[in-house]
Amino acid sequence: MHFKRSLLILFLLLCVAIIFALIKGAVNIPLANLLFKDNQVIFNLRLLRIAAAILVGSGLSVSGIALQSILRNPLAEPYLLGTSSGAGLTAVIAVILGVSRIYMPLAAFLGAILSILIVYSLARGRGVIADKSLILSGVIISVAFSSVIVFLVSLFGNQAMHEMNWWLWGSLQVYDYKLLLLVALVVILGICVVYFFAQDLNAISMGEEEAMHLGIDTQNIKKILILTTALITASLICICGIIGFVGLIVPHMMRLVAGPNHKVLIPTTCLAASVFMVFCDLLSRTLFSPVEIPIGVITAIIGTPVFIILLKKGKRI
């Protein structure tokens, strides 16, 4: 009963957030006039942003849940495997080479996948993925790729930096609905895969040895979920760039509210993260209108103090 009530409350909050996101912006539109022909273009653009926000929130938060559970590390998050720096690096290279913006999402996706493969190969030994090796490999690759990004941006000047701002700080401005639909398919399937292993994640969270005693193939599940979360994250980078803190903060907050049971945690976190992202996008568009603040800045400003509060309170996250 508590679970259903939580879902209902979160769903109603999401509906309210969506309504505000549709009517508020650089141009405010009265709700009664929203579907008028003159406002159709604005309505469609905002609707695409809302869809992107829901996808980003759900995908990153569920990826965060999966990685925090299988690695048993509260600081694990979707960009742990170097996806953000890999995507950023290939996007910078694409800008420098003069590649059309149409192919930028593909370049970012390939870069994210490349970084994942490198990290995975470094962490894998004798068919076993060591948690510490995976985390350290991700950190090393992220630092290495980030340093190359800074070098290239410094070398090729302001144009590259201007183009890279979108990828480094994130944006939910979507123009290609076909790409959005493709990404939505990957993200929804990925979330379903994670939810399928919800009961196994409950066991793994208690410890790998305990899970193995229950007959759970922890190494195989790790491989599947690492690949799944990597594909979700790489796909989302295609449409939104790099948006931090969502996959780290929201899962921890919802554990305090919904508890550690992944069958409950995953759906409630999806809704909560969707509300959070729609709200952050609304702030990014309206806070200093008509200037739009990169949404990654908004999530960082909100996420940092929230995480500090959770740490100070000594909550078990």
C-alpha positions as CSV (number, residue, x, y, z in Angstrom):
1,M,0.0,0.0,0.0
2,H,2.8,2.4,0.9
3,F,4.5,1.5,-2.4
4,K,1.4,2.3,-4.5
5,R,0.8,5.6,-2.6
6,S,4.4,6.6,-3.2
7,L,4.0,5.9,-6.9
8,L,0.8,7.9,-7.1
9,I,2.3,10.9,-5.3
10,L,5.3,10.9,-7.6
11,F,3.2,10.5,-10.7
12,L,1.0,13.5,-9.7
13,L,4.2,15.5,-9.0
14,L,5.4,14.6,-12.5
15,C,2.1,15.7,-14.0
16,V,2.4,19.1,-12.3
17,A,6.0,19.5,-13.3
18,I,5.1,18.7,-16.9
19,I,2.3,21.3,-17.0
20,F,4.6,24.0,-15.6
21,A,7.3,23.0,-18.1
22,L,4.8,23.3,-21.0
23,I,3.5,26.8,-20.1
24,K,6.7,28.4,-18.7
25,G,9.7,29.6,-20.6
26,A,11.2,32.5,-22.4
27,V,7.6,32.9,-23.7
28,N,4.9,32.1,-21.2
29,I,1.8,30.5,-22.7
30,P,-1.5,30.4,-20.8
31,L,-2.6,26.8,-20.3
32,A,-5.9,27.4,-22.1
33,N,-4.0,28.6,-25.2
34,L,-1.3,25.9,-25.2
35,L,-2.7,23.9,-28.1
36,F,-3.5,26.9,-30.3
37,K,-2.0,26.8,-33.8
38,D,0.3,29.8,-33.1
39,N,1.8,28.0,-30.1
40,Q,2.2,24.6,-31.7
41,V,5.9,24.9,-32.5
42,I,6.8,26.0,-28.9
43,F,4.5,23.2,-27.6
44,N,6.3,20.6,-29.7
45,L,9.8,21.8,-28.7
46,R,8.9,21.8,-25.0
47,L,7.2,18.4,-25.3
48,L,10.4,16.9,-26.7
49,R,12.4,18.5,-23.9
50,I,10.1,17.0,-21.3
51,A,10.4,13.5,-23.0
52,A,14.2,13.9,-23.0
53,A,14.2,14.9,-19.3
54,I,12.1,11.9,-18.3
55,L,14.4,9.6,-20.3
56,V,17.6,11.1,-18.9
57,G,16.3,11.1,-15.3
58,S,15.0,7.5,-15.5
59,G,18.0,6.1,-17.4
60,L,20.8,7.7,-15.4
61,S,19.2,7.0,-12.0
62,V,18.5,3.3,-12.7
63,S,22.1,3.0,-14.1
64,G,23.3,4.5,-10.8
65,I,21.2,2.1,-8.8
66,A,22.6,-0.9,-10.7
67,L,26.3,0.2,-10.4
68,Q,26.0,1.1,-6.7
69,S,24.6,-2.3,-6.0
70,I,26.8,-4.6,-8.1
71,L,30.0,-2.7,-7.1
72,R,28.7,-2.1,-3.5
73,N,30.1,1.4,-3.7
74,P,27.8,4.4,-2.8
75,L,29.8,6.7,-5.0
76,A,29.3,4.7,-8.2
77,E,27.4,6.6,-10.9
78,P,26.7,6.2,-14.6
79,Y,29.8,8.0,-15.8
80,L,32.1,5.8,-13.7
81,L,33.2,3.8,-16.8
82,G,34.6,6.9,-18.5
83,T,31.6,7.3,-20.9
84,S,31.4,11.1,-20.4
85,S,35.1,11.7,-21.1
86,G,35.1,9.3,-24.0
87,A,32.0,10.9,-25.6
88,G,33.5,14.4,-25.0
89,L,36.8,13.5,-26.6
90,T,35.2,12.1,-29.8
91,A,32.8,15.1,-29.9
92,V,35.8,17.5,-29.7
93,I,37.6,15.6,-32.4
94,A,34.5,15.7,-34.6
95,V,34.3,19.5,-34.1
96,I,38.0,20.0,-35.0
97,L,37.6,17.8,-38.1
98,G,34.6,19.9,-39.2
99,V,32.2,16.9,-39.0
100,S,28.5,17.9,-39.5
101,R,26.5,18.4,-36.3
102,I,24.2,15.7,-37.7
103,Y,26.9,13.1,-36.9
104,M,27.9,14.5,-33.5
105,P,25.6,12.1,-31.6
106,L,27.1,9.2,-33.4
107,A,30.6,10.4,-32.6
108,A,29.7,10.8,-28.9
109,F,28.1,7.4,-28.8
110,L,31.2,5.7,-30.4
111,G,33.5,7.6,-27.9
112,A,31.5,6.4,-25.0
113,I,31.5,2.8,-26.1
114,L,35.2,3.0,-26.8
115,S,35.9,4.2,-23.3
116,I,33.8,1.4,-21.8
117,L,35.6,-1.3,-23.8
118,I,39.0,0.1,-22.7
119,V,37.9,0.2,-19.0
120,Y,36.3,-3.3,-19.2
121,S,39.5,-4.8,-20.8
122,L,41.7,-3.2,-18.1
123,A,39.5,-4.4,-15.2
124,R,39.0,-7.9,-16.6
125,G,41.3,-10.6,-15.4
126,R,40.9,-14.4,-15.8
127,G,37.2,-13.9,-16.7
128,V,36.5,-12.1,-13.5
129,I,35.7,-8.4,-13.1
130,A,37.3,-6.9,-9.9
131,D,35.3,-4.1,-8.4
132,K,38.3,-2.0,-7.4
133,S,40.0,-2.5,-10.8
134,L,36.9,-1.4,-12.6
135,I,36.5,1.8,-10.6
136,L,40.2,2.6,-10.8
137,S,40.3,1.9,-14.6
138,G,37.3,4.2,-15.0
139,V,39.0,7.0,-13.1
140,I,42.2,6.6,-15.0
141,I,40.5,6.6,-18.4
142,S,38.4,9.6,-17.4
143,V,41.4,11.6,-16.3
144,A,43.4,10.6,-19.4
145,F,40.6,11.5,-21.9
146,S,39.7,14.7,-20.0
147,S,43.3,15.9,-20.2
148,V,43.3,15.3,-24.0
149,I,40.1,17.2,-24.3
150,V,41.6,20.2,-22.5
151,F,44.7,20.0,-24.7
152,L,42.7,19.9,-27.9
153,V,40.4,22.8,-26.8
154,S,43.5,24.8,-25.9
155,L,45.2,24.1,-29.2
156,F,42.2,24.8,-31.5
157,G,40.8,27.8,-29.7
158,N,37.4,29.2,-28.8
159,Q,35.3,27.6,-31.6
160,A,35.9,24.1,-30.3
161,M,35.2,25.3,-26.7
162,H,32.0,26.9,-27.8
163,E,30.8,23.8,-29.6
164,M,31.9,21.6,-26.6
165,N,29.9,23.5,-24.0
166,W,26.8,21.6,-25.0
167,W,28.5,18.2,-24.4
168,L,30.4,19.2,-21.2
169,W,27.4,20.7,-19.4
170,G,24.4,19.1,-21.0
171,S,21.3,20.3,-22.7
172,L,17.8,18.9,-23.2
173,Q,17.1,20.8,-26.4
174,V,16.1,18.1,-28.8
175,Y,15.5,18.7,-32.6
176,D,15.6,15.2,-34.0
177,Y,12.6,13.2,-32.7
178,K,13.7,10.1,-34.6
179,L,17.0,10.0,-32.6
180,L,15.0,10.6,-29.4
181,L,12.7,7.6,-30.2
182,L,15.8,5.4,-30.9
183,V,17.4,6.4,-27.6
184,A,14.0,5.9,-25.8
185,L,13.9,2.3,-27.1
186,V,17.4,1.6,-25.7
187,V,16.8,3.3,-22.4
188,I,13.4,1.6,-21.8
189,L,14.8,-1.8,-22.7
190,G,17.8,-1.2,-20.5
191,I,15.6,-0.2,-17.5
192,C,13.6,-3.4,-18.0
193,V,16.8,-5.5,-18.0
194,V,17.9,-3.9,-14.7
195,Y,14.4,-4.5,-13.2
196,F,14.5,-8.1,-14.3
197,F,17.6,-8.6,-12.0
198,A,16.0,-6.6,-9.1
199,Q,15.9,-9.7,-6.8
200,D,19.5,-10.6,-7.7
201,L,20.6,-7.0,-6.9
202,N,19.0,-7.3,-3.5
203,A,21.1,-10.4,-2.8
204,I,24.3,-8.9,-4.3
205,S,23.9,-5.7,-2.2
206,M,24.2,-7.9,0.9
207,G,27.5,-9.3,-0.3
208,E,28.8,-11.4,-3.2
209,E,29.5,-14.4,-1.1
210,E,26.0,-14.5,0.3
211,A,24.6,-14.1,-3.2
212,M,26.8,-16.9,-4.5
213,H,25.6,-19.2,-1.7
214,L,22.0,-18.5,-3.0
215,G,23.1,-19.8,-6.4
216,I,23.4,-16.4,-8.1
217,D,26.0,-16.1,-10.8
218,T,27.3,-12.7,-9.7
219,Q,30.0,-12.4,-12.3
220,N,27.6,-13.0,-15.2
221,I,25.1,-10.6,-13.8
222,K,27.8,-8.0,-13.4
223,K,28.8,-8.3,-17.0
224,I,25.2,-8.0,-18.2
225,L,24.4,-5.0,-16.0
226,I,27.7,-3.2,-16.8
227,L,27.0,-3.6,-20.5
228,T,23.3,-2.5,-20.0
229,T,24.1,0.6,-18.0
230,A,26.9,1.5,-20.4
231,L,24.5,1.4,-23.4
232,I,21.9,3.4,-21.5
233,T,24.5,6.1,-20.6
234,A,26.1,6.2,-24.0
235,S,22.7,6.5,-25.7
236,L,21.6,9.4,-23.4
237,I,24.9,11.3,-24.0
238,C,23.9,11.3,-27.7
239,I,20.8,13.5,-27.0
240,C,21.7,15.4,-23.8
241,G,25.5,15.6,-23.4
242,I,26.9,15.1,-19.9
243,I,24.5,15.7,-16.9
244,G,26.1,14.9,-13.6
245,F,24.7,14.1,-10.1
246,V,21.4,12.6,-11.3
247,G,22.6,9.0,-11.2
248,L,24.3,9.6,-7.9
249,I,21.9,11.7,-5.8
250,V,18.4,10.5,-6.7
251,P,19.1,6.8,-5.9
252,H,20.4,7.7,-2.5
253,M,17.5,10.0,-1.7
254,M,15.0,7.3,-2.8
255,R,16.7,4.6,-0.7
256,L,15.9,6.7,2.3
257,V,12.3,7.0,1.2
258,A,11.5,3.7,-0.5
259,G,14.0,1.4,1.2
260,P,16.6,-0.9,-0.3
261,N,14.3,-3.4,-2.0
262,H,15.1,-2.9,-5.7
263,K,11.7,-4.1,-6.9
264,V,10.3,-1.0,-5.1
265,L,13.4,1.3,-5.5
266,I,13.7,1.1,-9.3
267,P,10.2,2.3,-10.3
268,T,10.0,4.9,-7.6
269,T,13.4,6.3,-8.5
270,C,12.4,6.4,-12.2
271,L,9.5,8.7,-11.3
272,A,11.4,10.8,-8.8
273,A,14.3,11.3,-11.2
274,S,11.9,12.3,-13.9
275,V,10.3,14.9,-11.7
276,F,13.8,16.2,-10.7
277,M,14.9,16.5,-14.3
278,V,11.8,18.2,-15.6
279,F,12.1,20.7,-12.7
280,C,15.8,21.3,-13.4
281,D,15.1,21.9,-17.1
282,L,12.4,24.4,-16.1
283,L,14.9,26.2,-13.9
284,S,17.5,26.2,-16.7
285,R,15.1,27.9,-19.1
286,T,13.4,30.4,-16.7
287,L,15.9,31.3,-14.1
288,F,17.7,33.9,-16.2
289,S,15.3,34.0,-19.2
290,P,15.9,34.5,-22.1
291,V,19.4,33.1,-21.4
292,E,19.4,29.4,-20.9
293,I,21.7,27.9,-18.2
294,P,23.2,24.5,-19.0
295,I,21.2,21.9,-17.2
296,G,24.3,20.2,-15.9
297,V,25.1,23.4,-13.9
298,I,21.6,23.3,-12.3
299,T,21.8,19.6,-11.3
300,A,25.3,20.2,-9.8
301,I,24.1,23.3,-7.9
302,I,21.2,21.3,-6.4
303,G,23.0,18.0,-6.1
304,T,26.1,19.1,-4.3
305,P,24.4,20.5,-1.1
306,V,21.9,17.6,-1.0
307,F,24.8,15.1,-1.0
308,I,26.7,17.0,1.6
309,I,23.5,17.1,3.8
310,L,23.1,13.3,3.4
311,L,26.7,12.8,4.4
312,K,26.5,15.1,7.4
313,K,23.4,13.4,8.7
314,G,25.4,10.2,8.7
315,K,22.6,8.4,6.8
316,R,23.5,5.0,5.4
317,I,23.4,5.5,1.7
